[in-house]
Amino acid sequence: MAIITVQLFFNETNSSLQIGDEIYYTKPSPVSGGFENASLADTIFLGQVTSFGPSVISVQYDDNTTSPPAIGDFISFSKNKKVNRSKLKGYYAEVKMVNNSTKKAELFSLSSEVSESSK
């Protein structure tokens, strides 16, 4: 069993990514070439983030159980459950939603769950 580090390159990494987060990938559908019919069963665990920068993520994985994602695969991540066990914390939040479409769009619902962080 060999532990390998792979680097994933992006235009920009997600701002909430942390060391220890788990990286997953999904291959596009062979029929449509997209991800619209992908299910949780199609998602493959790659490994944990060991380091990251503005456009690169380093992930350690076991090369006996999985292979690195290919160009075009959908990359996602999950927060480390041992560290991120509670709700969002704080007293202030700011949300900016942007619709870049030229067509009419309607937001049906928006909600949040927040815990005070220092009481």
Steps between C-alpha positions, in 0.01 A plus 500: 500500500655827386378838608523743208455878493322640197464867416170625357516830310211749481442858385418577863451277805194522723553748784359262764744218420718390796780251560339169599191545281408194293517521119258307277459482124230394258556394140269646233226277360616298198158562341458876539854604592355696794420453868122549501425133571787439742414342834686459827600151383692664211709710740849368577696590814852614406664602829570781746633847424860533623563852368346752263562834337302747288485260203633161616390233749731219619319179596642181649340177384564127501584396143386141567139603561445791261652689213528876456221683318530572128461835328128574481403315818287694751696569822320558831601505865356429841598672824684301766225385742737490799579870473185650347235355730288806570296751311633825358626724779501875542287811529512631145447351158499646154360325195533605139295316239558571134296388201712516185219371282309731268183298569263562790591306815307461822640417843248285682668477840812591693584396855789464741585354836744698713631462857646783706872442536584668831228470762 
